[in-house]
Amino acid sequence: MEALQKIIEAAWDNRELLKEKQTVLAVKTVIEDLDRGDIRVAEPTADGWKVNEWIKKAVILYFPLQKMQTIEVGPFEFHDKIRLKTGYASKGIRVVPHAVARYGAYISSGVVMMPSYVNIGAYVDAGTMVDTWATVGSCAQIGKDVHLSGGVGIGGVLEPVQAAPVIIEDGAFIGSRCIVVEGVRVGKEAVLGANVTLTGSSKIIDVTGEKPVEYKGYVPERSVVIPGSYAKEFPAGTYNVPAALIIGKRKESTDKKTSLNEALRENNVAV
């Protein structure tokens, strides 16, 4: 693996190396390993999440190596550089038309893909539901038993290049039309209510105590989050700016597969 990394890092600094067979083979080997789930752009460790920057670089370098091609799927036609992921039946993955995943994305057994999209470099772990019109961006990391509800947008990290991918940890429930981008990490079994938008600079405010506690880029485990706002001064006056409010914790008695509505009602939020 170290040898692969050295080749990728060298090609990242000198794109002329992409003309060499050794470099081409190294890049394609990384993408193949990503597709099988043998390696990941980011992985959990005892000391927290580790981002493998060089693997993300390999994904970016893969694009100039590929040529545009026509991909025919029955009556449908695509024209792209990256082929589609295949072999779902043998992997135990349910894929409902018109779900699409690109080659180089890892999807584990037990995943259900409703009409949705999973981009190259992403990792979707076992038992997760990718619901209708949800998108999983490039290199995003989705844990086990996660529910990405209808219309959820999980951001990617290729354009623009960012240090860390979006990470949704095991058992999280991401409500309808939520947007999570710019390397935000959502902790285990957290619940995001509908329309919560989280960016790297978004204020995530815990309002459950006597004084607010602010987070940025991270939603603590088992938090229940809804859209909110806070007042900010501008030259033209004071205006409300979007924020996310932590209004409580998911109860231990709440099953991991609970509906979003039930989780919100437990915290006295009308739905």
N, C-alpha and C positions, 0 to 999 in steps of 0.2 A: 504493500500500500504506500509506503514511503517513496518508492521508486516512481509510482504513478503521480504522487503529489509533486515531486520535483519536476517531472515533465510538464505537468499542467501549469505550475508556477512559472516555469521558464517561458512557456508559450504565452502566458498572460502578459509577460513583460515584453515579449518579442513575437508579434503575430506572424512574422516571416516563418517561424518554426511550424506553423500550421501546414506548410507545404511538405513537411517531412513525414514519412510513413510512420515512424515511431510515435510522433505526436498525434497523428490521426487515430492510430490504434489505441493510444492511451485515453483520448477523449471518448472514443466510442466504448471502450471498456468501462469507463466510469458511468456512462449513461445506461449501459446494460446492467451494471450492478445496482444502480438506482431503481431501475425497472423491477428487479427481483427483490428489492428491499434489503440487499446485502450491506449497503451503505446508506447514509442519510445526510442531508444538508445540515441538520441539527439533531442532536440526540441527548436524552437525559442521562446525567451522571450523578454520582454521589455528591458532587459539589455544585449541582445545578445543570442547566442546559449548556451544552457545548456546541458552538457553531463551527462547522467545517467549511471555512471560507473557500478553500481550494476546490471543493466539490461544486459549489455554486459557480465558481469561475469556469469549471469544465462544462457546465450546462450552457453558459453564455458562449463559450468557444465552439460548442456543438453546432450552433446555428450557421456560422459561415462555412462549415464543412458540408452542410446539406444543400442539395439542389431542390428547387421547386418541382413537385410532381403531382400528377392527378391521381387522386384516391377515389376509387369507385366502390360504393357500398350499396348494392342493390340499385334502386333508381336514384340514389343520392350521389352527388359528386362533390369532392373537396379538392382544393388546390393549395398545397402547403409544403413546408420543408420537413415537418415531423410527422411520421406515420402514426396511426392510431394504435392504442393498446389493444392486445388480443388475448385469447385464452381464458376468458372469464369463467367458463363452465368448469374447467379443471381446477381453477383457483377458488371455486365456491363463492363467486360474486354474482349478485343479482343486478342486472343492468337493464333498465326500462328504456325503450325508445323515447326520446332522442338523447339519451345520456352519451357523453363523449369524454374519453380520457386519452391523453397523449402518451405515446411511448416515452418511457423515462419517468413516469409517475408510478409509485408503488401503491397498490390497493390490496388490502388484506382480505382473507376469507371472511365471509359473514357480512361484508359491506353491502349496503343497498344503495344503488345510484338511481334515483328518479331522474327525469329529464334534467340534466345538470352538466357541469363541465369541470374537469380536473386537469390542471396544466402540468407540464413537464417538471420533474424535480420534487413534486409534492409527495407527501407520505400520509396515507389514510389508513388508520389501524382498524383492527377487527371490531365488528359489530356496530360500526358507525353508519348512520343514515345521512346521505347527501340528498336533501329533499329537492323538490321541483324548482328549477331555475336558480339553484344555489351554484356558486362558482368557488372553486378552490384554486387560488393563484399559485404561480410558480414557486416551488420550494416550500410552500406552507406545510406545517406539521400538524396533523389532526390525530388526536389520541383515540383510545378504545372507547366504544359505547358513547360516542359523541352524537348529538343530533344537530345538524345544520338545517334549520327550517327553510321554508320557501323563500327564495329571493335573497338569501344571505350572500354577502360578498366578502370573501376572505382574500386579502391582498397578496400579491406576489412580490418578489424582490429582484427581478431582472431589470426592469425599466421603471424608475432609475435604480441603479445598484445600491443596495442598502446592506448594512452589516448583519442584520438578523432577520430571519423569516417570521411570519406570524405563527404563533404556537397556541393551539387549543388543546388543553390537557384532558385526560381521561374523564369521561362522564359529564362533560359540560353540555349545557343546552343553550344553543344560540337561536334566539327568537327571530321571527319573520322579519325580513328586510334589514337585519342588522348589517353593519359594515365594520370590519375589523382589519386594519391595515398598519403599515409602517412598523412591523416588528413587535406589535403588541402581544403580550402573553396573557391568556385567560386560564386561571388556575383550575385545578381539578374540581369537577362537579359544580362549577359556577353556573348561574342562570342569567342570561342577558334577555331582558324583555324586548318586545318588538321595537324596531327602529333605533336601537342604541347604536351610536357611531363612536368608534374608538380609533384614534390616531396616536402617533407617538407623542403628540403634544396635548392631547385631550386631558382635561382634569377629570379624574375619577375620585369622587368625594364620598367618603363614608360618613353618612349623616345619622348613624344609629346611636352615637354617644352624645354627651353634652357639648362637645366641641367637634367640628368637622376634621376629618383626617384625609389628607390628599395623597393620591397615588398618580403616577404617570407611567403609562406603558405596561401596567400590570393590574390584573383583577385578582384579588386574593381568592384562595380556594373557598368553595361553597357560598360565595357571595351572590346575593340576588340584586341585580342591577336594572335600573330603569333610566330612560332619558330624563335629563334635567337641564338646568341653566344656572348661570351666576351673573351678577352685574359687573360690567367692566367699563371703566372710564375711557372715552375717546375724545379727541378735540371737539367733536360735534355734540358730545353729550354722553349720557350713561345708557348703555344698551345691554340686553341680555345675550350672553354667549353660550352656545351649547356645552353641556357637560354630561357626565354619567354619574348617577347617584346610587351608592350602595345603601339599600334600605333594610338589609337584614341578612341572615344566614340561612341557607337551606337546612331544614331540619333533618336530623339523623333518621327520623321515621319516614322521610320522603324517599320513595323508591327512585333509583337512578333513572328509570324510564318514565318518571312522572311527567304529566303535561305541564307546559309553561303556565297555563292558567292556574293550576293548583299551587304551584310554587309561589306565584304572586299573591294568591289569596291568603296563603299562610302568613304573609307579611303585610296584610291589610291594605292591599292595593286593588282597587276596583278593576275588573276586566270584563 
